Amino acid sequence: MILALIAALLLGVLSGTITGLFPGIHINLVAFFLLAISASLSSFFPPIALAVFIASLSITHIFIDFIPTIFLGAPDEDTSLSILPGHEMLINGQGYEAVILSVLGALIGIILLIPLIPFFIYLLPIIYPYIQRVIPIILIIIILVMIFFEKGINKKILTLIIIILSGFLGFASLNLNLKDPLLPLLTGLFGASSLITSIAKKQTLPTQQITNLKTIFKDSKSYSFLKSISASLIASPICSFLPSLGSSQASAIGSYVIGELDRKEFLILIGIVNTLVMSLSFITLYSIGKSRTGSAVAINKLISSITQTDIFLITLAIILSAIIAFFISIIIAKYFSKIITRISYTKLSVFILILLTLITIIFSNITGLIIFITSTALGIFTILTGIKRTSLMGCLLIPTIILYLI
């Protein structure tokens, strides 16, 4: 049993590293593939070992996925917002530091998980029904705040237009019965739009600075971590158990509630939120029986009734895989930093853009390609008008509001 759990943990870390490095391969794809062949695997691994594999895979994927997101501009639904400050730091020769700050945030998220577990197990079942009722009101307030903080009446109007357009696009995408509607939607809004802008400007990358952890800690202001942690603690717990609210929405909500965050603070925030939302979704599955993420859904189907021992082993797997993934991320990011300047960034951007287009066609067919082109155009429009690209999160906020109101 112990050997099976250790093997599951290590295989999960290895698989998460592979899926994290390749754009378009989502953790849900691997989790549900495992679920499909679980019957044949049951003679070799008990259900809890398969659950440990999924948990380790999911957490590792989150850490590693920041590397292609920042260096290649190829996000998934959870890391889409990290392109914004990450790309700016990459252009300034700080791509490595951007990855380190993101994975450092992810590790902080795992640390924050531990004190939140008792709250989720004992208090969440009591307050859950009440929280559900106020979610649409909170999201409407967030949208109003997004508009209010833009300077000047013209920018406020443009922000409102972008939120409405992205919201309409998001609602349409989510109701077209596509296999993976968020892939073309978020890839276009945040990934392809940045790549096309870089190609048009013929941007070149400077030598990437390899900054050690001590220097990053020394250069960071103490409040950078405190503001990021505070913002994550406001939004992550809610988004971890309510459907249609994910890491990107949590990051946007947290940043607007806590106040303006600089690039480094925002990257730390996204790292914290991603691991915290994913980890808490497993705890939520145990406490109120709600499967918030695809990984939690897969575990729920593997183990119909999760015990206290099961959730302890899953939590232990989360912590151990996070520690291993943190160091793997540092090693791979250092390698990426050294080789990326040897390649023409314009040619690389064109290649990644073609790759994202092909991935979109494969996973979301021609309809997905239309969404991809439309969302890319809206993303470029947002960049050219100088409106904060967090306004594009209307693509998920508005459909969520509609979901809770109807």
C-alpha positions as a Markdown table, in Angstrom:
| # | Residue | x | y | z |
|---|---|---|---|---|
| 1 | Met | 0.0 | 0.0 | 0.0 |
| 2 | Ile | 2.7 | 2.5 | 1.0 |
| 3 | Leu | 4.8 | 1.6 | -2.1 |
| 4 | Ala | 1.7 | 2.1 | -4.3 |
| 5 | Leu | 1.1 | 5.5 | -2.8 |
| 6 | Ile | 4.8 | 6.6 | -3.3 |
| 7 | Ala | 4.7 | 5.4 | -6.9 |
| 8 | Ala | 1.4 | 7.2 | -7.5 |
| 9 | Leu | 2.9 | 10.4 | -6.0 |
| 10 | Leu | 6.1 | 10.3 | -8.1 |
| 11 | Leu | 4.2 | 9.3 | -11.3 |
| 12 | Gly | 1.8 | 12.2 | -10.7 |
| 13 | Val | 4.7 | 14.7 | -10.4 |
| 14 | Leu | 6.3 | 13.3 | -13.6 |
| 15 | Ser | 3.0 | 13.5 | -15.5 |
| 16 | Gly | 2.2 | 17.0 | -14.2 |
| 17 | Thr | 5.6 | 18.2 | -15.3 |
| 18 | Ile | 4.9 | 16.9 | -18.8 |
| 19 | Thr | 1.4 | 18.3 | -19.1 |
| 20 | Gly | 2.5 | 21.6 | -17.6 |
| 21 | Leu | 5.2 | 22.1 | -20.3 |
| 22 | Phe | 3.0 | 21.4 | -23.3 |
| 23 | Pro | 0.3 | 24.0 | -24.1 |
| 24 | Gly | -3.1 | 22.6 | -24.7 |
| 25 | Ile | -2.7 | 19.5 | -22.5 |
| 26 | His | -5.0 | 20.2 | -19.6 |
| 27 | Ile | -4.9 | 18.2 | -16.3 |
| 28 | Asn | -8.6 | 17.3 | -16.7 |
| 29 | Leu | -7.7 | 15.5 | -19.9 |
| 30 | Val | -5.3 | 13.2 | -18.1 |
| 31 | Ala | -7.5 | 12.9 | -15.0 |
| 32 | Phe | -10.5 | 11.7 | -17.1 |
| 33 | Phe | -8.3 | 9.4 | -19.2 |
| 34 | Leu | -7.1 | 7.8 | -16.0 |
| 35 | Leu | -10.8 | 7.5 | -14.9 |
| 36 | Ala | -11.6 | 5.7 | -18.2 |
| 37 | Ile | -8.9 | 3.0 | -17.6 |
| 38 | Ser | -9.3 | 2.9 | -13.8 |
| 39 | Ala | -11.0 | -0.5 | -13.9 |
| 40 | Ser | -8.0 | -2.1 | -15.5 |
| 41 | Leu | -5.6 | -0.3 | -13.1 |
| 42 | Ser | -7.6 | -1.4 | -10.0 |
| 43 | Ser | -5.7 | -4.7 | -9.9 |
| 44 | Phe | -2.4 | -2.8 | -9.5 |
| 45 | Phe | -3.4 | 0.3 | -7.6 |
| 46 | Pro | -6.1 | 0.9 | -4.9 |
| 47 | Pro | -8.5 | 3.8 | -5.5 |
| 48 | Ile | -6.7 | 6.0 | -3.0 |
| 49 | Ala | -3.4 | 5.6 | -4.9 |
| 50 | Leu | -5.1 | 6.8 | -8.1 |
| 51 | Ala | -6.6 | 9.7 | -6.2 |
| 52 | Val | -3.1 | 10.6 | -4.9 |
| 53 | Phe | -1.8 | 10.4 | -8.6 |
| 54 | Ile | -4.5 | 12.9 | -9.7 |
| 55 | Ala | -3.8 | 15.3 | -6.8 |
| 56 | Ser | 0.0 | 15.2 | -7.4 |
| 57 | Leu | -0.5 | 15.6 | -11.1 |
| 58 | Ser | -2.9 | 18.6 | -10.6 |
| 59 | Ile | -0.6 | 20.5 | -8.2 |
| 60 | Thr | 2.6 | 19.8 | -10.2 |
| 61 | His | 0.9 | 21.0 | -13.4 |
| 62 | Ile | 0.0 | 24.3 | -11.8 |
| 63 | Phe | 3.7 | 25.0 | -10.9 |
| 64 | Ile | 5.1 | 23.9 | -14.2 |
| 65 | Asp | 2.4 | 25.6 | -16.3 |
| 66 | Phe | 3.8 | 29.1 | -15.4 |
| 67 | Ile | 6.9 | 28.4 | -17.5 |
| 68 | Pro | 5.2 | 28.2 | -21.0 |
| 69 | Thr | 2.7 | 30.8 | -19.9 |
| 70 | Ile | 5.4 | 33.4 | -19.2 |
| 71 | Phe | 8.1 | 32.4 | -21.7 |
| 72 | Leu | 5.8 | 31.4 | -24.6 |
| 73 | Gly | 2.6 | 33.3 | -23.9 |
| 74 | Ala | 0.6 | 30.0 | -24.0 |
| 75 | Pro | -1.8 | 30.0 | -21.1 |
| 76 | Asp | -4.5 | 27.7 | -19.8 |
| 77 | Glu | -7.7 | 28.9 | -18.0 |
| 78 | Asp | -5.9 | 29.2 | -14.6 |
| 79 | Thr | -2.8 | 31.0 | -15.7 |
| 80 | Ser | -4.2 | 33.3 | -18.3 |
| 81 | Leu | -3.9 | 36.5 | -16.2 |
| 82 | Ser | -0.2 | 35.8 | -15.4 |
| 83 | Ile | 0.6 | 36.6 | -19.1 |
| 84 | Leu | -0.1 | 40.3 | -18.4 |
| 85 | Pro | 2.7 | 41.0 | -15.9 |
| 86 | Gly | 4.8 | 38.0 | -16.9 |
| 87 | His | 5.1 | 39.1 | -20.5 |
| 88 | Glu | 6.2 | 42.6 | -19.4 |
| 89 | Met | 8.9 | 41.2 | -17.1 |
| 90 | Leu | 10.0 | 38.8 | -19.9 |
| 91 | Ile | 10.5 | 41.8 | -22.2 |
| 92 | Asn | 12.5 | 43.5 | -19.5 |
| 93 | Gly | 14.8 | 40.5 | -19.1 |
| 94 | Gln | 13.0 | 39.3 | -15.9 |
| 95 | Gly | 11.2 | 36.2 | -17.2 |
| 96 | Tyr | 13.0 | 33.9 | -14.8 |
| 97 | Glu | 12.1 | 36.1 | -11.8 |
| 98 | Ala | 8.5 | 36.2 | -13.1 |
| 99 | Val | 8.3 | 32.4 | -13.0 |
| 100 | Ile | 10.0 | 32.2 | -9.6 |
| 101 | Leu | 7.5 | 34.7 | -8.1 |
| 102 | Ser | 4.6 | 32.7 | -9.5 |
| 103 | Val | 5.8 | 29.4 | -8.2 |
| 104 | Leu | 6.8 | 31.0 | -4.9 |
| 105 | Gly | 3.2 | 32.2 | -4.6 |
| 106 | Ala | 2.0 | 28.7 | -5.5 |
| 107 | Leu | 4.1 | 27.3 | -2.6 |
| 108 | Ile | 2.7 | 29.9 | -0.2 |
| 109 | Gly | -0.8 | 28.8 | -1.3 |
| 110 | Ile | 0.0 | 25.3 | -0.1 |
| 111 | Ile | 1.2 | 26.7 | 3.2 |
| 112 | Leu | -2.0 | 28.7 | 3.6 |
| 113 | Leu | -4.0 | 25.5 | 2.9 |
| 114 | Ile | -3.1 | 23.9 | 6.2 |
| 115 | Pro | -4.8 | 26.4 | 8.6 |
| 116 | Leu | -7.8 | 26.7 | 6.2 |
| 117 | Ile | -8.6 | 22.9 | 6.3 |
| 118 | Pro | -10.4 | 22.9 | 9.7 |
| 119 | Phe | -12.5 | 25.9 | 8.6 |
| 120 | Phe | -13.5 | 24.1 | 5.4 |
| 121 | Ile | -14.3 | 20.8 | 7.2 |
| 122 | Tyr | -16.3 | 22.1 | 10.2 |
| 123 | Leu | -17.7 | 25.5 | 9.2 |
| 124 | Leu | -18.3 | 25.3 | 5.4 |
| 125 | Pro | -21.2 | 22.9 | 5.6 |
| 126 | Ile | -23.0 | 25.5 | 7.8 |
| 127 | Ile | -22.3 | 28.7 | 5.8 |
| 128 | Tyr | -22.4 | 27.3 | 2.3 |
| 129 | Pro | -26.1 | 27.9 | 1.6 |
| 130 | Tyr | -25.8 | 31.6 | 2.6 |
| 131 | Ile | -22.7 | 32.3 | 0.5 |
| 132 | Gln | -24.4 | 31.0 | -2.6 |
| 133 | Arg | -27.1 | 33.7 | -2.4 |
| 134 | Val | -24.7 | 36.7 | -2.4 |
| 135 | Ile | -22.2 | 35.6 | -5.1 |
| 136 | Pro | -24.0 | 37.4 | -8.0 |
| 137 | Ile | -24.1 | 40.6 | -5.9 |
| 138 | Ile | -20.4 | 40.4 | -5.2 |
| 139 | Leu | -19.5 | 39.8 | -8.8 |
| 140 | Ile | -21.7 | 42.8 | -9.9 |
| 141 | Ile | -19.9 | 45.0 | -7.4 |
| 142 | Ile | -16.5 | 43.8 | -8.7 |
| 143 | Ile | -17.5 | 44.8 | -12.3 |
| 144 | Leu | -18.6 | 48.2 | -11.1 |
| 145 | Val | -15.3 | 48.6 | -9.2 |
| 146 | Met | -13.4 | 47.7 | -12.4 |
| 147 | Ile | -15.1 | 50.4 | -14.3 |
| 148 | Phe | -14.8 | 53.0 | -11.5 |
| 149 | Phe | -11.1 | 52.7 | -11.1 |
| 150 | Glu | -10.4 | 53.5 | -14.8 |
| 151 | Lys | -9.3 | 57.1 | -15.2 |
| 152 | Gly | -11.4 | 59.4 | -17.4 |
| 153 | Ile | -14.9 | 59.0 | -18.7 |
| 154 | Asn | -13.7 | 57.7 | -22.1 |
| 155 | Lys | -11.7 | 54.9 | -20.5 |
| 156 | Lys | -14.7 | 54.1 | -18.2 |
| 157 | Ile | -17.0 | 53.8 | -21.2 |
| 158 | Leu | -14.4 | 51.6 | -23.1 |
| 159 | Thr | -14.0 | 49.4 | -20.0 |
| 160 | Leu | -17.8 | 48.9 | -19.8 |
| 161 | Ile | -17.9 | 48.0 | -23.6 |
| 162 | Ile | -15.0 | 45.5 | -23.2 |
| 163 | Ile | -16.6 | 43.9 | -20.2 |
| 164 | Ile | -20.0 | 43.6 | -22.0 |
| 165 | Leu | -18.4 | 42.3 | -25.3 |
| 166 | Ser | -16.1 | 39.8 | -23.5 |
| 167 | Gly | -19.1 | 38.7 | -21.3 |
| 168 | Phe | -21.3 | 38.1 | -24.4 |
| 169 | Leu | -18.4 | 36.2 | -26.0 |
| 170 | Gly | -17.9 | 34.1 | -22.9 |
| 171 | Phe | -21.6 | 33.4 | -22.5 |
| 172 | Ala | -21.9 | 32.4 | -26.2 |
| 173 | Ser | -18.8 | 30.2 | -26.0 |
| 174 | Leu | -20.0 | 28.4 | -22.8 |
| 175 | Asn | -23.3 | 27.6 | -24.5 |
| 176 | Leu | -22.1 | 26.3 | -27.8 |
| 177 | Asn | -21.7 | 22.7 | -26.5 |
| 178 | Leu | -17.9 | 22.8 | -27.3 |
| 179 | Lys | -15.7 | 20.1 | -25.8 |
| 180 | Asp | -13.4 | 22.8 | -24.3 |
| 181 | Pro | -14.9 | 26.2 | -24.7 |
| 182 | Leu | -12.4 | 28.0 | -22.4 |
| 183 | Leu | -9.4 | 27.0 | -24.6 |
| 184 | Pro | -10.2 | 29.2 | -27.6 |
| 185 | Leu | -11.8 | 31.9 | -25.4 |
| 186 | Leu | -8.9 | 32.5 | -23.0 |
| 187 | Thr | -6.1 | 31.6 | -25.4 |
| 188 | Gly | -7.4 | 34.3 | -27.8 |
| 189 | Leu | -8.1 | 37.0 | -25.2 |
| 190 | Phe | -4.8 | 36.7 | -23.3 |
| 191 | Gly | -2.4 | 34.5 | -25.3 |
| 192 | Ala | -2.7 | 35.1 | -29.0 |
| 193 | Ser | -3.4 | 38.8 | -28.6 |
| 194 | Ser | -0.1 | 39.3 | -26.8 |
| 195 | Leu | 1.7 | 37.2 | -29.3 |
| 196 | Ile | 0.3 | 39.2 | -32.3 |
| 197 | Thr | 1.2 | 42.5 | -30.6 |
| 198 | Ser | 4.8 | 41.2 | -30.0 |
| 199 | Ile | 5.0 | 40.1 | -33.7 |
| 200 | Ala | 3.8 | 43.5 | -34.9 |
| 201 | Lys | 6.3 | 45.3 | -32.7 |
| 202 | Lys | 9.1 | 42.9 | -33.8 |
| 203 | Gln | 10.1 | 42.6 | -30.2 |
| 204 | Thr | 13.4 | 41.1 | -29.2 |
| 205 | Leu | 14.2 | 39.6 | -25.9 |
| 206 | Pro | 17.1 | 40.9 | -23.8 |
| 207 | Thr | 19.4 | 38.5 | -21.9 |
| 208 | Gln | 17.3 | 37.0 | -19.1 |
| 209 | Gln | 18.6 | 37.6 | -15.6 |
| 210 | Ile | 19.0 | 34.6 | -13.5 |
| 211 | Thr | 18.2 | 35.9 | -10.0 |
| 212 | Asn | 18.7 | 33.7 | -7.0 |
| 213 | Leu | 16.0 | 33.3 | -4.4 |
| 214 | Lys | 17.9 | 35.3 | -1.7 |
| 215 | Thr | 18.0 | 38.3 | -4.0 |
| 216 | Ile | 14.3 | 38.0 | -4.9 |
| 217 | Phe | 13.4 | 38.0 | -1.2 |
| 218 | Lys | 15.8 | 40.8 | -0.5 |
| 219 | Asp | 14.5 | 43.0 | -3.4 |
| 220 | Ser | 10.8 | 42.3 | -2.6 |
| 221 | Lys | 9.1 | 44.7 | -0.3 |
| 222 | Ser | 7.6 | 43.0 | 2.8 |
| 223 | Tyr | 4.1 | 44.2 | 1.9 |
| 224 | Ser | 4.3 | 42.5 | -1.5 |
| 225 | Phe | 3.7 | 39.1 | 0.1 |
| 226 | Leu | 1.2 | 40.5 | 2.6 |
| 227 | Lys | -1.0 | 42.2 | 0.0 |
| 228 | Ser | -0.9 | 39.1 | -2.2 |
| 229 | Ile | -1.7 | 36.8 | 0.7 |
| 230 | Ser | -4.6 | 39.0 | 1.8 |
| 231 | Ala | -6.1 | 39.2 | -1.7 |
| 232 | Ser | -5.9 | 35.4 | -2.1 |
| 233 | Leu | -7.5 | 34.8 | 1.3 |
| 234 | Ile | -10.4 | 37.0 | 0.3 |
| 235 | Ala | -11.3 | 35.3 | -2.9 |
| 236 | Ser | -9.8 | 31.8 | -3.0 |
| 237 | Pro | -12.0 | 30.1 | -0.3 |
| 238 | Ile | -15.2 | 31.2 | -2.1 |
| 239 | Cys | -14.0 | 30.3 | -5.6 |
| 240 | Ser | -12.8 | 26.8 | -4.4 |
| 241 | Phe | -16.3 | 25.5 | -3.8 |
| 242 | Leu | -18.7 | 27.5 | -6.1 |
| 243 | Pro | -19.1 | 26.3 | -9.7 |
| 244 | Ser | -18.1 | 28.6 | -12.6 |
| 245 | Leu | -15.7 | 30.5 | -10.3 |
| 246 | Gly | -12.1 | 29.6 | -11.0 |
| 247 | Ser | -8.6 | 30.7 | -10.3 |
| 248 | Ser | -8.7 | 33.6 | -12.8 |
| 249 | Gln | -11.9 | 35.0 | -11.3 |
| 250 | Ala | -10.4 | 34.6 | -7.8 |
| 251 | Ser | -7.3 | 36.5 | -8.8 |
| 252 | Ala | -9.3 | 39.3 | -10.4 |
| 253 | Ile | -11.7 | 39.6 | -7.4 |
| 254 | Gly | -8.8 | 39.5 | -4.9 |
| 255 | Ser | -6.8 | 42.2 | -6.7 |
| 256 | Tyr | -9.7 | 44.6 | -7.0 |
| 257 | Val | -10.9 | 44.1 | -3.4 |
| 258 | Ile | -7.4 | 44.6 | -1.8 |
| 259 | Gly | -6.4 | 47.5 | -4.1 |
| 260 | Glu | -3.9 | 48.0 | -6.9 |
| 261 | Leu | -1.1 | 45.4 | -7.0 |
| 262 | Asp | 2.2 | 45.8 | -8.9 |
| 263 | Arg | 3.4 | 43.2 | -11.3 |
| 264 | Lys | 5.3 | 41.1 | -8.8 |
| 265 | Glu | 2.5 | 41.2 | -6.3 |
| 266 | Phe | 0.0 | 40.1 | -8.9 |
| 267 | Leu | 2.2 | 37.1 | -10.0 |
| 268 | Ile | 2.5 | 36.0 | -6.4 |
| 269 | Leu | -1.3 | 36.4 | -6.0 |
| 270 | Ile | -2.0 | 34.2 | -9.1 |
| 271 | Gly | 0.4 | 31.5 | -7.8 |
| 272 | Ile | -1.3 | 31.5 | -4.4 |
| 273 | Val | -4.8 | 31.4 | -5.8 |
| 274 | Asn | -4.1 | 28.6 | -8.3 |
| 275 | Thr | -2.8 | 26.1 | -5.8 |
| 276 | Leu | -5.2 | 27.2 | -3.0 |
| 277 | Val | -8.3 | 26.9 | -5.2 |
| 278 | Met | -7.2 | 23.5 | -6.5 |
| 279 | Ser | -6.2 | 22.1 | -3.1 |
| 280 | Leu | -9.3 | 23.4 | -1.4 |
| 281 | Ser | -11.5 | 21.8 | -4.0 |
| 282 | Phe | -10.4 | 18.4 | -2.7 |
| 283 | Ile | -11.2 | 19.4 | 0.9 |
| 284 | Thr | -14.6 | 20.7 | -0.3 |
| 285 | Leu | -15.3 | 17.4 | -1.9 |
| 286 | Tyr | -14.9 | 15.8 | 1.6 |
| 287 | Ser | -16.7 | 18.4 | 3.6 |
| 288 | Ile | -19.8 | 19.2 | 1.5 |
| 289 | Gly | -19.6 | 16.7 | -1.3 |
| 290 | Lys | -19.2 | 19.3 | -4.1 |
| 291 | Ser | -16.7 | 18.6 | -6.9 |
| 292 | Arg | -15.5 | 22.1 | -7.9 |
| 293 | Thr | -12.6 | 21.1 | -10.3 |
| 294 | Gly | -12.2 | 18.5 | -12.9 |
| 295 | Ser | -9.6 | 16.8 | -10.8 |
| 296 | Ala | -12.0 | 16.7 | -7.8 |
| 297 | Val | -14.7 | 15.2 | -10.1 |
| 298 | Ala | -12.4 | 12.4 | -11.1 |
| 299 | Ile | -11.5 | 11.6 | -7.5 |
| 300 | Asn | -15.1 | 11.7 | -6.5 |
| 301 | Lys | -15.8 | 9.0 | -9.2 |
| 302 | Leu | -12.9 | 6.9 | -8.0 |
| 303 | Ile | -13.8 | 7.1 | -4.3 |
| 304 | Ser | -17.6 | 7.5 | -3.8 |
| 305 | Ser | -17.3 | 8.1 | -0.1 |
| 306 | Ile | -14.1 | 9.9 | 1.0 |
| 307 | Thr | -12.9 | 9.1 | 4.5 |
| 308 | Gln | -10.8 | 11.2 | 6.9 |
| 309 | Thr | -7.8 | 8.9 | 6.1 |
| 310 | Asp | -8.3 | 9.5 | 2.4 |
| 311 | Ile | -8.3 | 13.3 | 2.7 |
| 312 | Phe | -5.3 | 13.1 | 5.0 |
| 313 | Leu | -3.3 | 11.1 | 2.3 |
| 314 | Ile | -4.5 | 13.4 | -0.5 |
| 315 | Thr | -3.5 | 16.5 | 1.5 |
| 316 | Leu | -0.1 | 14.9 | 2.3 |
| 317 | Ala | 0.4 | 14.2 | -1.5 |
| 318 | Ile | -0.5 | 17.8 | -2.3 |
| 319 | Ile | 2.2 | 19.2 | 0.1 |
| 320 | Leu | 4.9 | 16.8 | -1.0 |
| 321 | Ser | 4.2 | 17.2 | -4.7 |
| 322 | Ala | 4.2 | 21.0 | -4.3 |
| 323 | Ile | 7.7 | 21.0 | -2.7 |
| 324 | Ile | 9.1 | 18.7 | -5.4 |
| 325 | Ala | 7.4 | 20.7 | -8.2 |
| 326 | Phe | 8.8 | 24.0 | -6.8 |
| 327 | Phe | 12.4 | 22.9 | -7.3 |
| 328 | Ile | 11.6 | 21.3 | -10.7 |
| 329 | Ser | 10.1 | 24.6 | -11.8 |
| 330 | Ile | 13.3 | 26.5 | -10.8 |
| 331 | Ile | 15.5 | 24.1 | -12.7 |
| 332 | Ile | 13.4 | 24.2 | -15.9 |
| 333 | Ala | 12.9 | 28.0 | -15.7 |
| 334 | Lys | 16.6 | 28.5 | -15.5 |
| 335 | Tyr | 17.1 | 26.4 | -18.6 |
| 336 | Phe | 14.3 | 28.3 | -20.5 |
| 337 | Ser | 16.0 | 31.6 | -19.5 |
| 338 | Lys | 19.3 | 30.5 | -21.1 |
| 339 | Ile | 17.9 | 29.2 | -24.4 |
| 340 | Ile | 15.0 | 31.6 | -25.2 |
| 341 | Thr | 17.3 | 34.5 | -26.2 |
| 342 | Arg | 19.1 | 32.3 | -28.7 |
| 343 | Ile | 15.9 | 32.0 | -30.7 |
| 344 | Ser | 14.2 | 34.8 | -32.7 |
| 345 | Tyr | 11.4 | 35.9 | -30.5 |
| 346 | Thr | 9.3 | 37.0 | -33.5 |
| 347 | Lys | 9.7 | 33.5 | -35.1 |
| 348 | Leu | 9.0 | 31.8 | -31.8 |
| 349 | Ser | 5.8 | 33.9 | -31.4 |
| 350 | Val | 4.7 | 33.0 | -34.9 |
| 351 | Phe | 5.3 | 29.3 | -34.2 |
| 352 | Ile | 3.4 | 29.4 | -30.9 |
| 353 | Leu | 0.5 | 31.3 | -32.5 |
| 354 | Ile | 0.3 | 28.5 | -35.2 |
| 355 | Leu | 0.5 | 25.9 | -32.5 |
| 356 | Leu | -2.3 | 27.5 | -30.5 |
| 357 | Thr | -4.4 | 27.7 | -33.6 |
| 358 | Leu | -3.9 | 24.0 | -34.4 |
| 359 | Ile | -4.6 | 23.0 | -30.8 |
| 360 | Thr | -7.8 | 25.0 | -30.9 |
| 361 | Ile | -9.0 | 23.3 | -34.1 |
| 362 | Ile | -8.1 | 19.9 | -32.7 |
| 363 | Phe | -9.9 | 20.3 | -29.3 |
| 364 | Ser | -12.7 | 22.8 | -30.2 |
| 365 | Asn | -13.2 | 22.3 | -34.0 |
| 366 | Ile | -14.1 | 25.1 | -36.5 |
| 367 | Thr | -16.5 | 26.8 | -34.1 |
| 368 | Gly | -13.7 | 27.0 | -31.5 |
| 369 | Leu | -11.5 | 28.6 | -34.2 |
| 370 | Ile | -14.1 | 31.3 | -34.8 |
| 371 | Ile | -14.2 | 32.0 | -31.0 |
| 372 | Phe | -10.4 | 32.0 | -31.0 |
| 373 | Ile | -10.2 | 34.6 | -33.8 |
| 374 | Thr | -13.0 | 36.8 | -32.3 |
| 375 | Ser | -11.5 | 36.7 | -28.8 |
| 376 | Thr | -8.0 | 37.5 | -30.2 |
| 377 | Ala | -9.4 | 40.6 | -31.9 |
| 378 | Leu | -11.0 | 41.7 | -28.7 |
| 379 | Gly | -7.8 | 41.2 | -26.8 |
| 380 | Ile | -5.8 | 43.2 | -29.4 |
| 381 | Phe | -8.4 | 46.0 | -29.2 |
| 382 | Thr | -8.0 | 46.1 | -25.4 |
| 383 | Ile | -4.2 | 46.3 | -25.7 |
| 384 | Leu | -4.4 | 49.1 | -28.3 |
| 385 | Thr | -6.9 | 51.2 | -26.3 |
| 386 | Gly | -4.8 | 50.9 | -23.1 |
| 387 | Ile | -7.6 | 49.5 | -21.0 |
| 388 | Lys | -6.6 | 47.1 | -18.2 |
| 389 | Arg | -6.8 | 43.6 | -19.6 |
| 390 | Thr | -8.4 | 42.3 | -16.4 |
| 391 | Ser | -11.5 | 43.8 | -17.9 |
| 392 | Leu | -11.5 | 40.9 | -20.3 |
| 393 | Met | -12.4 | 38.7 | -17.2 |
| 394 | Gly | -15.9 | 39.8 | -18.0 |
| 395 | Cys | -15.9 | 36.7 | -20.3 |
| 396 | Leu | -16.3 | 34.6 | -17.1 |
| 397 | Leu | -17.7 | 37.0 | -14.6 |
| 398 | Ile | -20.9 | 37.9 | -16.6 |
| 399 | Pro | -21.8 | 34.2 | -17.5 |
| 400 | Thr | -21.3 | 33.4 | -13.8 |
| 401 | Ile | -23.7 | 36.2 | -12.8 |
| 402 | Ile | -26.3 | 35.0 | -15.3 |
| 403 | Leu | -25.9 | 31.4 | -14.1 |
| 404 | Tyr | -26.7 | 32.4 | -10.5 |
| 405 | Leu | -29.5 | 34.8 | -11.4 |
| 406 | Ile | -31.5 | 32.4 | -13.6 |
